[in-house]
Amino acid sequence: MTIGEINGVDIVTDIPAYLLISSNRDPIASIVHSTYPNILDCTSDISYFQDRAILAPKNSIVEHINECMLDLIAGE
């Protein structure tokens, strides 16, 4: 799969198929669930979070990921 645009700002790159996460509805939620499976069972395990990360190319995407993560965790 190739992503990106040739517009002087974005970079086009090939992504190997084995790295792709399929999503039918919400791609951010699919990435979060793939990276942090069973997050509610592991919130007190520090190593669970130390061994995982989601990298995003833009701060606006980071904000969406953070919102998705916070929606998963109960509380204020």
N, C-alpha and C positions, 0 to 999 in steps of 0.2 A: 504494500500500500504506500502511496506517496501522499504527503500532506504539505500544506503551506501554499503560498502564492509568490509568484515572481513579481514583486512590486517595489523593490528597493528597500523594503522594511523587513518583511518576513523571509524566511529561508525554507526552501523546499528540501525535504529529506525523505528517505525511504525508511519505513518501519518494518522490521521483520514480522512475519505473521505470528510467530510464537509469542511476541510481546503484546499483541493486540487483545483488548478486552472488549468483547461484544456487548452491545447495549441496544435494547429495543426502545427504551423510553428516556432515561436520564443518564447520560454518559458520566457525569460527575459522581452520581450515586453509585454507578457500577464500578468506577475506579475506587471509591472509598470502601465499598463492600469487598472488593477484591484484595485491597491492601490491608484492610483491618477487619478480617472475618471474626465474628463473635466478639466484637468490641465491648459489648455490655458485660461480658463475662471476664474481661481482662483489664478493666479500667484501673484496678489497683496494682497491676503488674507493670512496673517501670520498664522492664526489659522488653515487654510487648511493644511499647512505643519506640524504644531505642533501636529496635531492629527493623523498623519500617519507616518509609517516607514517601510522600507524594511530591514530585517536582512539577512545577507549573511555569510556563513561559511568561506569564503576565500576572501582575498583582490582582487584576480583576478576576482572574480564574482562581487565585488563592482565596479571595473573599468568598467565592461560591463554594469552594471546598470546605472552608472553615464553617460556613453556614450549614452545610450538609452534616459535618461532624457534630456540631452543636445540637442539631435537631435529633441526632441519634441518642445523645446522652441526656438522661432525665435530669430535671432540676432547673434552677434559675441561673 
